[in-house]
Amino acid sequence: MKQYFNSAIDSVQYAKTQFLDTFVKEESLRAPMQDFVNAQAQFAREVVNAASSLVDAFTAYDFSKIYKKA
């Protein structure tokens, strides 16, 4: 499932990069914007990894221990 989110992140990052390459010709403006786009993608990937780890932890836990009758 994580691969689908990473594919979406890559698609959005590619679109933003293509936009910058097409419309922002001044390198002194484009470089910081590209760094920001890369930082956004890295942050989004970290969020996906954290959420995936959380879901994995919840699905691996045996909840029957909580609801066990005495």
VENCOR-V811799 format. One record per pair of residues at least 24 apart in sequence whose ideal C-beta (glycine too) atoms are under 10 Angstrom apart, sorted by the first residue. I is the first residue (numbers start at 1). J is the second residue. Records with the same first field share a line. If there is no record, write none. Layout:
I->J, J
This chain:
1->48, 51, 52, 55
2->45, 48, 49, 51, 52, 53, 55, 56
3->48
4->48
5->44, 45, 47, 48, 49, 51, 52
6->41, 44, 45, 48, 49
8->44, 48
9->40, 41, 42, 43, 44, 45, 47, 48
10->41, 44, 45
12->37, 40, 41, 44
13->37, 38, 40, 41, 42, 44, 45
14->41
16->40, 41
17->41
